[in-house]
Amino acid sequence: NKDNNKDNHLSRKVLEELTYNSVVESRFKDAGYYYWLLSREYESLAVDLMNNKDNNKDNHLQIAPSKNTTTTDNNNNNNENIPTLTIAQCQQQHMEAEQKADLYYAYSTIHSYIMDPFTAHQSETLFQMCRFLINSLGGNNTDNVVPYGISKASTYYTLAKQAMRLKCYKLARLAFDRLSKLQLSLKTHEEEIELDMLIVQAKPMNDNPEYAPVCYRCGATNPLLNPFTNKYTLGDVCTSCGHPFVRSFINFDILPLVEFVPEPSISDEEAIELIRSPPNSNEGSMLASSTKRSNKRNGGEWKETKHENANVLSLDDDIDDDGYNSDMLDTNVSAVSRQFSTGPMNGENGDMFTECLNRALDRQGNKGYVPVIVDANTLLAMKRGEVYVCKPSSKHKRATFYRNMLPDIAIAISQPCHRFFHLEDFEFSYLSEQNCPYSRLKNIGEYGSL
């Protein structure tokens, strides 16, 4: 165990050195990748701690000392000076490293836009990246610590430029106003900024409604930047219900995904099995299959007859005078009548998932975000092509489920990193680079829905 602890400690130290060098050298995309690897290291360490919890009464893991600490095999008193990490600390380090990975990954494009003479990214992509960064960093709140190397001034400058091009003039004014209170590292942009600030004053005081973000959970239209007036809706989340925006990690568009969790009594495997089962709205096919099974048990034989130029396949022991199977006919008629009387399952009044969503909104009220909790019947009613699952890395964590509220939008998920993408963009990037654009892994497994 001591050898494993020492190896784990050395691997984390190497990753920390690589991450630091990448940030100092302004290789922010590499920094995001190394932070993601570091988050996996802390996650695996937390899993090891939970697996050894029964054998470790103190619930901590000893980490090997640093290089400048002198130890000898005969001196065991130095073990008291070895730092320890608890499960909570490992999980906290995991979340912080994963958040920084997202920030550096997005900021790499902003930095390239500022430094390079040309950019291959569209204005909408830069616009969405800036919004993601500013909302994630806490907006204009100076209390939040900005990761080293990320420039708020460069982000606001890029946001203002793209907002002008997309006719979001109100947002451009806000960005220029906040930019005037910051110090831009490149002095060559000062004259251009002053000129743009004069130009935007002559523009109308409104934003292009086409780019107003809409929450797919509660349907509320959000401001382009989070005002951070509600302590329960901080970050890149809906300002009304607090649901985190799920973005595509190529163009950073908001995807129509809504998070839900099965009831505590339903395991992840059972939930996936229910979703993959035929939906219970198709009562006719279910009744037909059950009738077929009962007929097989009764030992009847199938017989083909003809009635009014129609071929009829029925059991020989239940055929009436006209050549029809009366039991099958009654069953099919009743099933069809029930289907038309209850209405379609995905209709406005018949969607069971919408009912669960409304109950979650009523339950949370003005408090913090509460995920949608669904029961077995709702899981059975879902279409597997609309559900995406982030599979857990260990048995100590639950899977995260999402439903696509706009099935016409094709979505892909990279299971190793649990990041979502537009399907077409993801496949193009994967075929071009031969790896995942975020995790850089070549073998990503299945990347579609259930």
C-alpha positions as CSV (number, residue, x, y, z in Angstrom):
1,N,0.0,0.0,0.0
2,K,2.8,2.4,0.8
3,D,4.4,1.8,-2.6
4,N,1.1,2.4,-4.3
5,N,0.5,5.6,-2.3
6,K,4.0,6.8,-3.3
7,D,3.4,6.1,-7.0
8,N,0.0,7.9,-6.9
9,H,1.6,10.8,-5.2
10,L,4.4,11.0,-7.8
11,S,1.9,10.8,-10.7
12,R,-0.1,13.7,-9.2
13,K,3.1,15.7,-8.8
14,V,4.0,15.1,-12.4
15,L,0.6,16.2,-13.6
16,E,0.7,19.3,-11.4
17,E,4.1,20.2,-13.0
18,L,2.8,19.6,-16.5
19,T,-0.3,21.7,-15.7
20,Y,1.7,24.6,-14.3
21,N,4.1,24.7,-17.2
22,S,1.2,24.6,-19.7
23,V,-0.4,27.6,-18.0
24,V,2.8,29.6,-17.8
25,E,3.5,28.9,-21.5
26,S,-0.1,29.9,-22.4
27,R,-0.8,26.4,-23.7
28,F,-4.3,26.5,-22.2
29,K,-5.8,23.6,-24.1
30,D,-3.0,21.4,-22.8
31,A,-3.6,22.8,-19.3
32,G,-7.3,21.8,-19.6
33,Y,-6.3,18.3,-20.6
34,Y,-3.9,17.9,-17.7
35,Y,-6.4,19.3,-15.2
36,W,-8.9,16.7,-16.5
37,L,-6.3,13.9,-15.9
38,L,-5.6,15.3,-12.5
39,S,-9.3,15.2,-11.7
40,R,-9.4,11.6,-12.6
41,E,-6.4,10.9,-10.3
42,Y,-8.3,12.5,-7.4
43,E,-11.4,10.6,-8.3
44,S,-9.6,7.2,-8.3
45,L,-7.9,8.1,-5.0
46,A,-11.4,8.8,-3.5
47,V,-12.6,5.5,-4.8
48,D,-9.6,3.7,-3.2
49,L,-10.3,5.4,0.1
50,M,-14.0,4.3,0.0
51,N,-13.0,0.7,-0.9
52,N,-10.6,0.6,2.0
53,K,-12.9,2.4,4.4
54,D,-13.7,-0.7,6.4
55,N,-10.0,-1.5,6.9
56,N,-9.0,2.1,7.6
57,K,-10.6,3.3,10.8
58,D,-9.2,6.8,10.5
59,N,-10.6,7.1,7.0
60,H,-7.5,8.7,5.5
61,L,-4.7,7.8,3.1
62,Q,-1.1,8.6,3.8
63,I,0.7,10.3,0.9
64,A,4.4,10.0,0.3
65,P,6.5,12.9,1.5
66,S,8.0,15.4,-1.0
67,K,11.5,15.1,-2.3
68,N,13.0,17.5,0.1
69,T,11.8,15.4,3.1
70,T,14.4,13.0,4.4
71,T,13.2,9.7,5.6
72,T,14.9,6.5,6.6
73,D,13.6,3.0,7.0
74,N,14.6,2.8,10.6
75,N,12.9,6.1,11.6
76,N,9.2,5.5,11.8
77,N,8.5,8.8,13.6
78,N,8.5,10.7,10.3
79,N,5.2,9.0,9.4
80,E,3.5,11.5,11.7
81,N,4.5,14.3,9.4
82,I,3.1,12.7,6.2
83,P,0.1,14.7,4.9
84,T,-3.2,13.0,4.7
85,L,-6.2,13.3,2.4
86,T,-9.7,12.4,3.4
87,I,-12.5,11.3,1.0
88,A,-14.1,14.7,1.2
89,Q,-10.9,16.4,0.3
90,C,-10.3,14.1,-2.6
91,Q,-13.8,14.7,-3.9
92,Q,-13.3,18.5,-3.5
93,Q,-10.0,18.4,-5.4
94,H,-11.7,16.3,-8.1
95,M,-14.5,18.9,-8.6
96,E,-12.1,21.9,-8.6
97,A,-9.7,20.2,-11.1
98,E,-12.6,19.3,-13.4
99,Q,-14.0,22.8,-13.3
100,K,-10.6,24.3,-14.2
101,A,-10.3,21.8,-17.0
102,D,-13.5,23.2,-18.5
103,L,-12.4,26.8,-18.0
104,Y,-9.0,26.4,-19.6
105,Y,-10.4,24.3,-22.4
106,A,-12.8,27.2,-23.3
107,Y,-10.3,30.0,-22.7
108,S,-7.8,28.5,-25.1
109,T,-10.0,29.6,-28.0
110,I,-10.4,33.1,-26.5
111,H,-6.6,33.4,-26.1
112,S,-6.0,32.3,-29.7
113,Y,-8.5,34.9,-30.9
114,I,-6.7,37.7,-29.0
115,M,-3.1,36.7,-30.0
116,D,-3.4,35.2,-33.5
117,P,-3.9,37.4,-36.5
118,F,-6.7,35.1,-37.9
119,T,-9.3,32.8,-36.3
120,A,-11.2,29.9,-37.8
121,H,-14.0,30.1,-35.2
122,Q,-17.3,31.6,-35.9
123,S,-18.7,34.6,-34.0
124,E,-21.4,32.5,-32.4
125,T,-18.8,30.0,-31.0
126,L,-16.7,32.8,-29.5
127,F,-19.8,34.5,-28.2
128,Q,-21.0,31.3,-26.4
129,M,-17.5,30.6,-25.0
130,C,-17.3,34.0,-23.5
131,R,-20.7,33.7,-21.9
132,F,-19.8,30.3,-20.5
133,L,-16.5,31.7,-19.0
134,I,-18.0,34.8,-17.5
135,N,-21.0,33.0,-15.9
136,S,-18.7,30.3,-14.6
137,L,-16.2,32.8,-13.2
138,G,-18.9,34.7,-11.3
139,G,-19.6,37.6,-13.6
140,N,-18.5,40.9,-12.1
141,N,-18.0,39.5,-8.6
142,T,-14.5,40.3,-7.5
143,D,-14.6,37.8,-4.6
144,N,-14.3,34.8,-6.9
145,V,-10.7,33.7,-7.6
146,V,-9.9,33.6,-11.3
147,P,-7.6,30.7,-12.3
148,Y,-4.0,31.8,-13.1
149,G,-3.6,32.7,-16.8
150,I,-7.2,33.4,-17.6
151,S,-7.8,37.1,-18.4
152,K,-11.2,38.5,-17.7
153,A,-10.3,41.6,-19.8
154,S,-9.6,39.4,-22.8
155,T,-12.8,37.6,-22.3
156,Y,-14.9,40.8,-22.0
157,Y,-13.1,42.3,-25.0
158,T,-13.9,39.2,-27.1
159,L,-17.5,39.2,-25.9
160,A,-18.0,42.8,-26.8
161,K,-16.6,42.4,-30.3
162,Q,-18.8,39.3,-31.0
163,A,-21.9,41.0,-29.4
164,M,-21.5,43.9,-31.8
165,R,-21.4,41.5,-34.8
166,L,-24.4,39.6,-33.6
167,K,-26.4,42.8,-32.9
168,C,-26.5,42.3,-29.2
169,Y,-25.8,45.9,-28.5
170,K,-27.1,46.0,-24.9
171,L,-24.7,43.2,-23.9
172,A,-21.9,44.9,-25.8
173,R,-22.4,48.1,-23.7
174,L,-22.3,46.0,-20.5
175,A,-19.1,44.3,-21.7
176,F,-17.4,47.5,-22.6
177,D,-18.5,49.1,-19.3
178,R,-16.9,46.2,-17.3
179,L,-13.9,46.2,-19.6
180,S,-13.2,49.8,-18.8
181,K,-12.7,48.9,-15.2
182,L,-10.1,46.2,-16.1
183,Q,-6.6,46.4,-17.4
184,L,-6.0,44.9,-20.9
185,S,-2.6,43.3,-21.3
186,L,-2.4,44.4,-25.0
187,K,-2.0,48.1,-25.4
188,T,-2.5,47.9,-29.1
189,H,-6.3,47.3,-28.6
190,E,-6.9,50.5,-26.6
191,E,-7.7,52.7,-29.5
192,E,-9.9,50.1,-31.1
193,I,-11.8,49.7,-27.8
194,E,-12.4,53.4,-27.5
195,L,-13.7,53.6,-31.0
196,D,-16.1,50.6,-30.5
197,M,-17.4,52.2,-27.3
198,L,-18.3,55.3,-29.2
199,I,-20.0,53.3,-32.0
200,V,-22.1,51.2,-29.6
201,Q,-23.5,54.3,-28.1
202,A,-25.3,55.0,-31.4
203,K,-26.9,51.6,-31.5
204,P,-30.3,50.7,-30.1
205,M,-30.4,49.6,-26.4
206,N,-31.5,46.0,-27.0
207,D,-30.2,42.5,-27.8
208,N,-30.9,40.2,-30.6
209,P,-33.7,37.9,-29.3
210,E,-32.3,35.1,-31.4
211,Y,-29.5,34.5,-29.0
212,A,-31.5,34.7,-25.7
213,P,-30.9,31.5,-23.9
214,V,-34.0,29.4,-23.0
215,C,-34.0,26.9,-20.2
216,Y,-35.3,23.5,-21.4
217,R,-36.4,22.6,-17.9
218,C,-38.6,25.4,-16.9
219,G,-39.0,27.3,-20.2
220,A,-37.8,30.6,-18.8
221,T,-35.9,33.0,-21.0
222,N,-32.6,33.9,-19.4
223,P,-30.4,37.0,-19.7
224,L,-27.3,36.7,-21.8
225,L,-25.1,37.0,-18.6
226,N,-26.1,35.8,-15.2
227,P,-26.8,38.8,-13.0
228,F,-25.9,36.8,-9.8
229,T,-28.8,38.3,-7.9
230,N,-30.0,34.9,-6.5
231,K,-27.6,32.9,-4.3
232,Y,-29.3,29.7,-5.5
233,T,-28.6,30.3,-9.2
234,L,-24.9,31.0,-9.4
235,G,-22.8,30.0,-12.3
236,D,-23.7,28.9,-15.8
237,V,-27.2,27.9,-14.8
238,C,-30.8,28.9,-15.4
239,T,-31.6,32.1,-13.4
240,S,-35.1,30.8,-12.8
241,C,-34.8,27.2,-11.7
242,G,-31.1,26.7,-11.3
243,H,-30.7,23.9,-13.7
244,P,-27.1,23.8,-15.1
245,F,-26.9,24.5,-18.8
246,V,-25.5,21.5,-20.7
247,R,-23.3,22.8,-23.4
248,S,-21.7,21.2,-26.5
249,F,-18.0,21.3,-25.9
250,I,-17.1,22.3,-29.5
251,N,-19.3,25.3,-30.2
252,F,-20.6,25.7,-26.6
253,D,-24.3,25.9,-27.7
254,I,-26.8,25.0,-25.0
255,L,-28.2,21.6,-25.6
256,P,-31.8,20.6,-24.9
257,L,-30.9,18.2,-22.1
258,V,-32.7,18.0,-18.8
259,E,-31.2,16.1,-15.9
260,F,-33.3,13.5,-14.0
261,V,-32.7,10.8,-11.4
262,P,-34.6,7.6,-10.8
263,E,-36.2,7.0,-7.4
264,P,-33.8,5.8,-4.7
265,S,-35.3,2.3,-4.7
266,I,-34.5,1.9,-8.5
267,S,-30.9,1.0,-9.2
268,D,-29.0,2.3,-12.3
269,E,-29.2,-1.1,-14.0
270,E,-32.9,-1.3,-13.4
271,A,-33.5,2.2,-14.7
272,I,-31.6,1.5,-17.9
273,E,-33.5,-1.8,-18.4
274,L,-36.8,0.0,-17.9
275,I,-35.8,2.8,-20.4
276,R,-34.7,0.2,-23.0
277,S,-38.0,-1.7,-22.6
278,P,-40.9,-0.9,-25.0
279,P,-42.8,2.1,-23.8
280,N,-46.0,1.3,-21.9
281,S,-48.0,3.7,-24.1
282,N,-48.1,1.0,-26.8
283,E,-50.7,-1.1,-25.1
284,G,-51.9,-2.9,-28.2
285,S,-48.5,-4.5,-28.9
286,M,-48.0,-5.4,-25.2
287,L,-51.5,-7.0,-25.0
288,A,-50.9,-8.8,-28.3
289,S,-47.6,-10.2,-27.1
290,S,-49.1,-11.4,-23.8
291,T,-52.0,-13.0,-25.7
292,K,-49.5,-14.8,-27.9
293,R,-47.7,-16.2,-24.9
294,S,-51.0,-17.4,-23.4
295,N,-52.0,-19.1,-26.6
296,K,-48.7,-20.9,-26.7
297,R,-49.3,-22.2,-23.2
298,N,-52.8,-23.4,-24.2
299,G,-51.3,-25.6,-26.9
300,G,-53.5,-24.4,-29.8
301,E,-52.3,-24.5,-33.4
302,W,-52.3,-21.6,-35.8
303,K,-54.6,-21.8,-38.9
304,E,-54.7,-19.6,-41.9
305,T,-58.2,-18.7,-43.2
306,K,-59.6,-16.3,-45.8
307,H,-62.4,-13.8,-45.1
308,E,-63.5,-11.2,-47.6
309,N,-60.3,-11.3,-49.6
310,A,-58.2,-11.0,-46.5
311,N,-55.9,-13.7,-45.0
312,V,-56.5,-14.3,-41.3
313,L,-54.1,-16.2,-39.0
314,S,-55.8,-17.6,-35.9
315,L,-56.0,-20.5,-33.5
316,D,-58.1,-23.4,-34.6
317,D,-59.9,-23.7,-31.2
318,D,-61.1,-20.1,-31.1
319,I,-62.4,-19.5,-34.6
320,D,-66.0,-18.4,-35.0
321,D,-68.3,-19.0,-37.9
322,D,-66.9,-16.1,-39.9
323,G,-63.3,-17.3,-39.7
324,Y,-62.2,-14.7,-37.0
325,N,-60.6,-15.3,-33.6
326,S,-63.2,-13.6,-31.4
327,D,-60.9,-13.2,-28.4
328,M,-58.1,-11.6,-30.4
329,L,-60.6,-9.3,-32.1
330,D,-62.1,-8.1,-28.8
331,T,-58.6,-7.6,-27.3
332,N,-57.4,-5.5,-30.3
333,V,-60.5,-3.4,-30.4
334,S,-60.4,-2.6,-26.7
335,A,-56.7,-1.8,-26.9
336,V,-57.2,0.6,-29.9
337,S,-60.1,2.3,-28.1
338,R,-58.1,2.9,-25.0
339,Q,-55.2,4.2,-27.0
340,F,-57.4,6.8,-28.7
341,S,-59.2,7.7,-25.5
342,T,-56.1,8.4,-23.4
343,G,-54.3,10.3,-26.2
344,P,-50.6,10.1,-27.2
345,M,-48.1,9.5,-24.5
346,N,-45.9,12.5,-25.5
347,G,-48.8,14.9,-25.7
348,E,-49.2,18.0,-23.6
349,N,-51.4,16.4,-21.1
350,G,-50.1,12.9,-21.2
351,D,-46.3,13.2,-20.8
352,M,-45.4,11.6,-17.5
353,F,-42.0,13.1,-17.5
354,T,-43.5,16.6,-17.7
355,E,-45.6,15.8,-14.7
356,C,-42.5,14.8,-12.7
357,L,-40.7,17.9,-13.9
358,N,-43.6,20.1,-12.7
359,R,-43.6,18.4,-9.3
360,A,-39.8,19.1,-9.0
361,L,-40.3,22.7,-9.8
362,D,-43.1,23.0,-7.2
363,R,-41.0,21.2,-4.6
364,Q,-38.0,23.4,-5.0
365,G,-39.9,26.7,-5.0
366,N,-37.5,29.6,-4.5
367,K,-34.8,27.4,-2.9
368,G,-31.9,25.6,-4.5
369,Y,-32.0,23.4,-7.6
370,V,-33.7,20.0,-7.1
371,P,-33.3,17.4,-9.9
372,V,-36.4,15.7,-11.5
373,I,-37.2,12.4,-9.8
374,V,-38.9,9.8,-11.9
375,D,-40.6,6.5,-11.0
376,A,-40.6,3.2,-12.8
377,N,-43.7,4.0,-14.9
378,T,-42.1,7.2,-16.2
379,L,-38.9,5.4,-17.1
380,L,-40.9,2.7,-18.9
381,A,-42.7,5.4,-20.9
382,M,-39.5,7.1,-22.1
383,K,-38.1,6.5,-25.5
384,R,-34.5,5.2,-25.3
385,G,-33.4,7.4,-28.2
386,E,-34.2,10.5,-26.1
387,V,-32.2,9.4,-23.0
388,Y,-28.5,9.8,-22.4
389,V,-26.7,8.5,-19.4
390,C,-23.3,9.4,-17.9
391,K,-22.1,6.0,-16.6
392,P,-20.4,6.2,-13.2
393,S,-16.7,5.4,-12.8
394,S,-17.3,3.3,-9.6
395,K,-20.0,1.6,-7.7
396,H,-20.0,4.3,-5.1
397,K,-21.5,6.8,-7.5
398,R,-24.9,6.9,-9.3
399,A,-25.3,7.4,-13.0
400,T,-26.5,10.8,-14.3
401,F,-29.5,10.7,-16.7
402,Y,-30.5,13.3,-19.2
403,R,-33.5,13.5,-21.5
404,N,-33.4,15.2,-24.9
405,M,-36.3,17.6,-24.9
406,L,-35.9,18.2,-28.7
407,P,-35.3,14.8,-30.2
408,D,-34.7,16.3,-33.7
409,I,-31.3,17.6,-32.4
410,A,-28.8,14.8,-32.6
411,I,-26.5,14.7,-29.6
412,A,-23.3,12.7,-28.8
413,I,-21.8,11.9,-25.4
414,S,-18.2,11.0,-24.7
415,Q,-18.4,8.5,-21.8
416,P,-14.8,8.8,-20.6
417,C,-15.1,12.5,-19.9
418,H,-19.0,12.8,-19.7
419,R,-19.1,15.8,-22.1
420,F,-21.8,16.3,-24.6
421,F,-21.5,17.5,-28.3
422,H,-23.6,18.0,-31.3
423,L,-23.5,14.7,-33.1
424,E,-22.3,16.0,-36.5
425,D,-19.6,18.2,-34.9
426,F,-18.4,15.4,-32.7
427,E,-18.1,12.8,-35.5
428,F,-16.3,15.3,-37.8
429,S,-13.8,16.1,-35.0
430,Y,-13.3,12.5,-34.1
431,L,-12.7,11.5,-37.7
432,S,-10.3,14.4,-38.2
433,E,-8.3,14.0,-35.0
434,Q,-8.9,10.3,-34.4
435,N,-9.7,11.1,-30.7
436,C,-12.2,12.8,-28.5
437,P,-11.8,16.6,-28.7
438,Y,-11.9,16.9,-24.9
439,S,-10.3,13.8,-23.4
440,R,-8.1,13.0,-26.3
441,L,-8.9,9.3,-25.9
442,K,-9.0,7.2,-29.0
443,N,-11.3,4.5,-27.7
444,I,-14.5,6.2,-26.4
445,G,-16.9,3.4,-26.9
446,E,-20.6,4.1,-27.6
447,Y,-21.4,7.8,-27.9
448,G,-25.1,7.8,-28.6
449,S,-28.3,7.5,-26.6
450,L,-29.5,4.4,-24.8
